Amino acid sequence: MLIIFIRSIILYVVIVFSIRLMGKHQLGELSPNEFVVAILISNIATLPVENAEIPLIRGIVPVITLVCIDVIVSSLAYKSRKVRRLVSGSPKVIISDGKVLQDELKKIRYTTDDLMESMRNQGIFDISEVQFAVVETNGKLSFYLKSPFQPLTPESQKHTIPTSNPPVTVIDDGEIITSSMKYINMSKKQLDLFLQKNNVKKEEVYLFSSDGKNKNILIRKDNTL
């Protein structure tokens, strides 16, 4: 019994360290690859605890190996948007300009019941109040309400704010996201003119978001400042 107790403590420390190394704190924030690693770790860790005849090292080595693989994949995903999309997918816009994009819902196999349930979970009971909605890579839905239904702020008290889609990411770490440009009706020519006006190349941009109208946010890469 004492041996099992000690083995359990050692595995507990190893797993806590491993999860911390993965860099996420909540299960809902785990990407698909991290979720798979978490499941495998839980299954592997139980074997040396349940069976004292299995060497403890046979439980520790696979756990550390899986975490190392996850760290490598996460590092590649950070450096490459293509790897990021391959591993975690990309957010999907399902409501734009107040219109439900039914084709997008079909692609991700999201039913109207799923949509309405997610709305109710966030206190939204009327779909006509929604201006913009996105299915995040972790499966959660984010909603942006039309201006008459948004919480009252000092800015909104001063004047009426027209309803428009929120800014979306157009350039991510030097890479143009053409799907985002489609949602805000921004042409390649308009983007080029904006970059020329700000005297910056797309390779020098860390993040550029825009609503296609008046709100543009440009952040340069640190090494270009």
ABEGO torsion letter per residue (X at the ends): XAAAAAAAAAAAAAAAAAAAAAGBABAAABBAAAAAAAAAAAAAAAAAAABAABBAAAAAAAAAAAAAAAAAAAAAAAABAAAAAAAAEBBBBABBGGBBBAAAAAAAGBBAAAAAAAAAAAGBABAAABABBBBBAAGBBBBBBBAAABBBBAAAAABBBBBBBBBBBABBGGBBBAAAAAAAGBBAAAAAAAAAAAGBBAAABABBBBAGBABBBBBBBAAAX
